[in-house]
Amino acid sequence: FDYFTLKKADWGISNVKVQGQKIFNICENGSDISLDCFYSEPAAEAKKLTCDITDYFGEKFYNTVFKVEQGETSTHINLPKMDINHYTVNIYDGEKSLYELYISVVKPLSERNVIQDSPFGCDAILSILGMYDYADDNLDALKLAGVSWLRDRFILNTFNSADGVYNYEKWDSYSMQMMDKAKQHGFKVLNMLT
């Protein structure tokens, strides 16, 4: 590149947070669900935006027009009760799509018939991704999805850097913390060496 030009982005929605979620926009049935829309900058003028919500089958669930006042940096939108389903939320300025997100409403864990030896699992690769700070959130989401088994993988060169050279220090500290956290959340773990 010899040069490049920066252009100011158009006003829009920078983020939408789902209130009432357990984690990752997964909500339990019966929760009060609402949206907080955050704008890229204060609105230069008042405008009307449309929020459309469709269910998994593409059927219209909810539609509302809300006003953004001049200078506003965010808007709160209360939603009607949402039944168990997967929803697509679109927010428009006229015909222009400003933001799209997904919300899943699931049966509360307390109302589920838990299968003690559920066959459902997930390749969680907790040790490789290295997301200890987010482990509780990830494990909660997996629990809401009905998963009881996790598969984790350990990369051989993590603790075997050369023939005959083994160092389990990194593997023991971090990986065991992740395995302990998974077990605290009630998961069974299948470890794989790759």
N, C-alpha and C positions, 0 to 999 in steps of 0.2 A: 504494500500500500504506500502510495506517495502521500496521501492525506485522506481524511474522512471528515464528514460534516455531521455535527450533532443537530438533531431536530427535536424540538419539544414534542413529547407525546400528547395526543389528544386527551382531554378530560375523560375519565372513566372510573371503573371500579377496580381498586387494587386488591381487595380481599373481601370475602364474605365468610363470616364465622357463624356456625350453626350452634345456637344455644339450645341446651337440652340433650346434647349428644353425650354418649358415653365416651366414645373415642372415634376418630376418623370418620365423622359424620354418620356413625351408627347410633341410632336412638332406640331405646326400648319402648315398646307399645305402651301408650298411656302417658308418655312424657309430654310436657308442654314444650313445643318446638317453635323457635323463632329464628330470624336471621338478622345479623348486624352487617350492613353493607358499609364498607369503608372506601372513600373516594381517593383518587390519586392526588387531588388537591381540592381546596375549597371550591364549591360550585361558583362559576363566574356569573351565572344567572339562574333564576328559578326554572325548573324543568320537571316534566312528568316522565317517570319510568314505569315500565310494565314488568311484573313478576309473573311468569307462567310456570306452573308445576304440572308435569304429566307423570302418570304411573308407569310401571314396567311395560304395560301393554300399549303405551302411547295414548291412553285416555286422559283427557283434561281433568285434573284433580282440583286445581285452584288457579285463579287469575285475579290479580289486583293491580290497580294503577296507584302509584304513590308519588307524592310531590317532594321534590328536593328543593329546599329554599336556597336562595343566594347565600353563599358563604358557608353552607353546611359541609361538614367533612364526613358525616356518617348518617345512616338512617336505620332505625329499628323496625322490623316487619314481624308482626305476630301472625302465626299460621294457624289454620284450623287443626283439629285433632286429625292425626294421620294414622291410618290402619297399617297393619303389617304389609309391607310392600317395598319396592325400590322405586325411588322418585328421581326425576331429572328436573332441576330448577334452572330456568333461564331468565335472565334479566336483560331487558331491551330498552334502548333509547330509540323510539320509533321502530324502524326495521333493523337497526344495528344491534347485534348481540354484544352486550358488555361483559357478561359473565355467565358461566355455566358450572354447575356443581351437581353432585349426586348425594342423596340421603337414603339410607336404608333404615327401615323400621322393623325391628325384630321382636320376637316374643321375649319377655323378661327372663333372665336366667332363673329367677326364683320360681317361675311357673313351668319350667321345662322338665320333662321326664329325662333325667340324666342317665345315660347308659354308662355304667361303670367301666366297661371295657369297650368303649366306642371304637369302631374301626377307622374313624376319620382322623387324618393326620395332615401335616403341612411340612414342607421342606423349608424350615425356618432359617437355616444357615446363620444362626445367631452369632457363632464364633467368628465367622468370616466377615460379616457386615460390620461388626464392631459398634453396635448402637446401644451400649449399656445404658446411656442416659434416657433412651426411649423404650427400653425393654418392657417396662410395666405397661406402657400404652400398647405396644405391639402384642404383648401376651394377653392383655384384656380384649383386644380386637379378635384375636384367635379364639379366645374362650367364647365370645359372643357368637362367633361363626360355628360353634359346636365342635371344635377340634379338641382332641384329647391327647394325641400323639404328636411329637415334634421330631423331625429328623435334623440333626446338626452334622456338619462336616468339618473335619480338621484337615488342613493342608499339610502334607507330610513335611515339606521344607520349612514349615513354621518352627518345628522343633528338631528337624534332621537336616541341617544346612549342608552337610557333606557326608560322604561315606564314613560311617563309624562315629560321627559327631552328633550327639544328642543333647539338646538343651530344652528341658520341659518347663523352664521358669515362666516364659510368656504363656504357654498353653495352660499351665496349672493355675496361674493367677486369674487371668481374664476368663478363660473358657469355663473354669469351675464356678466362677461367680455367675456366669450366664446360666449354667446348668442348675445351680442352686436356685436362682431366681425362677427358672421355668418350673422346677419342682415345687417351689413355694406357691405357684399359681395353680398347682394340681395337674401339671402335664407329666406324661411319661416321655422319656427322651431316648431316641435311638441315635447313637453316635456312629459316624462313618469316617473312615480314614481315606482321604483322596490324594 
